[in-house]
């Protein structure tokens, strides 16, 4: 030994220095790793705090309580109690009268209109639906909570500063005085905003909800899953288990990998050109959105499925073939069940990507303003990320918090999907 | 040299000739351009254990896998010549590979039970070949196969446990039980004991000797002692050539070829 190393030993100063250097390098490497993780966690925390901080107030809605006199002479002067007659009445007048009763000083036309703006413009629809549901209410006086209009909702949440000049804010000093008076009377209250989860989009922030986008996203994802899962898995199984290895399959493999890297808007253009313009499918429909997203998700599913199939030990295939199982039996009885956890994980990752995709859907018209909750795959619809995009673009103050709230709903969806992936993987996992 | 590889080895008893089960004639196997087996002709006797020995890479496993056409699964593999099982050429285009593999079972080097229950492992073959119908019949086949593989007493109370929960030796016996559950005529064993400890190996060797009464067995092995212990006929392969084929006792005590002599005395390999 000593001859070989020219008299040097591991206890020499140089060797020790080398050892110390190595130890320091390893410690440093560990700290780099920790720093990377904390940086990632920090960014995530900032993201969540920003979104939740901006969005939590959207889950509350300011309401104003009014005593409404459901005057028969205004609602149903002929006493027919027919739906058509009831529908024709002007319920906004009832709401305004109830306000004027509290504030008799508001006498001019302009004042009255300003006063009526305290309450959401959807108040008349609310009254109409109430009367339609129970015609016996006509003639009585009811105490009803109405949504405050978006500006006064913002005011009560402190989002509109009171100390700026009157002409620089959307609510006048007089309106603020009225609102404060109502609050002093105990007629203003913040309640949980159920409407946010039960209605679709609206021009008025206080009436806008997420349900339309949620249903649109669900319908779109169903189409995506139904199309891309079977096609993706069959393609992966064929390429991995049955296809001969030759130039053609190499070429197909390269193209699938390329497809996974194609910008998603290109798929949107393809959907526009092929599905809408050539096949004439309906615009803005979850059906077409799902088809476009399926094209986008396919490469992800194929690549993940192939990796999962490749991870099944060849000894299992040999065992099955050696037992006289046909190639198809080998795949369906043994290889596919063993690969299923990996395939499902890949599929759910692909679906999560599809859930968050905006650009291709803009191309096929899913960016339209739609106030109805879609009822079928061919109805006009929007999806969650597009809804976020639309609201982020809207000028009204009330949409700021709703944008963040919609992002929270989108994130909740993603978390649910990821939990589902973990649960499915656990269920199907087998050890060998 | 005293052509005894090991003093403890109990030699295969000098066998009376049995009818031929398998005849192979001028079999050559190619992987792409590479020739793995060159013009091998040998006959496998019925109800005998035939051992293939030889150094690593000599083609003995390749040749074994020709007999149930497992090489079909390798794209670049090509087999020339004829292999005749009970009078029919197994490479005939009319032969159904699935049925052939039911007749010629296989046990692999590494125990490879399916990641299913012990019961399902054994029942799988009979089920896919339609050899059983109903729970009762399946139960009987499972019990009989496990019994024959000498595993029944160890697993009869835990048939629903995964096959992979057994020890290595038990797993290999489970694989043998799985192979014999479809009543094959021939069982191919590709180094079945190479992953096992000596006690488990001894257990499998005993089992092979018992199975000989009902099946024709071909075993590939690296261990010359094992070949000497379990087989009646031995074939020695070297670099794709069949060097010598004869009764085990003769091959080990009085080899004709110099290469065989060198190999069994440990001069190479």
Interface residues (C-beta under 8 A of the other chain):
Chain A: X244 X245 X313 X315 X316 X317 X318 X319 X320 X321 X322 X323 X324 X325 X326 X329 X333 X334 X338 X430 X431 X432
Chain B: X68 X70 X73 X75 X98 X99 X100 X101 X102 X105 X106 X108 X110 X112 X113 X114 X115 X124 X125 X128 X129 X162 X164 X175 X178 X179 X182
